[in-house]
Amino acid sequence: MLGSTYCKQVDVGLSSWMTGPEILISTKTMSSAFGKNLANRFEEAYGDAKNLKGRHPLATLGFFFLLNSSIVDEPRNFSKAITMLQKLRVEDDAYDATCLMLVDWEEDGRLAISPLNEKVPEGLSATSFFREIVDLTLLRGAPESHELAREKRRLL
């Protein structure tokens, strides 16, 4: 995606010819070395959000952070990750929704959703993240856009 200052690759997007980008979601993964790399991940995410929101102010921006559940064993870094994800959505020109999902790396390289996600605040949960993405996208869109999604949302 062309941002306000540089091109940025997004991981998930929804766009149409008529509206341009409506949903832009970036993802990051971290498996270890939390103390050394956590601040760098958030600095990158902050810059990416400002860049994308600067060019696409009506797009719903999301940041989905997949983190090794072993971070729970490092309370200071776990708290830092939560605080930084919350801060990434405070400003109007940053992310609209952020998510923290804890995973366990299996020996065969597969990922499993960790039961430790119960320690993640509700506002950073996957359920909350996707609800906010959908709700904001529908709110910002034209009333006649996304009719099926609007109908399904009313039924919930």
Number of C-alpha atoms within 10 A of each C-alpha: 15 12 17 15 12 11 12 15 14 16 12 11 17 14 12 8 6 6 13 12 19 21 20 24 21 20 15 14 14 17 15 14 9 20 14 9 11 17 15 12 16 18 12 11 20 20 11 24 24 20 21 25 21 15 15 21 15 17 26 26 27 27 27 21 21 17 23 21 22 17 20 17 9 13 10 11 17 21 13 16 21 16 11 18 23 18 15 22 19 12 10 11 18 25 28 21 26 29 25 23 19 27 22 18 16 9 7 6 8 9 13 12 14 16 11 14 18 10 11 18 13 14 16 20 20 18 11 15 20 15 14 18 21 15 15 19 20 20 10 13 15 11 10 8 13 12 12 9 13 16 10 9 13 8 7 5
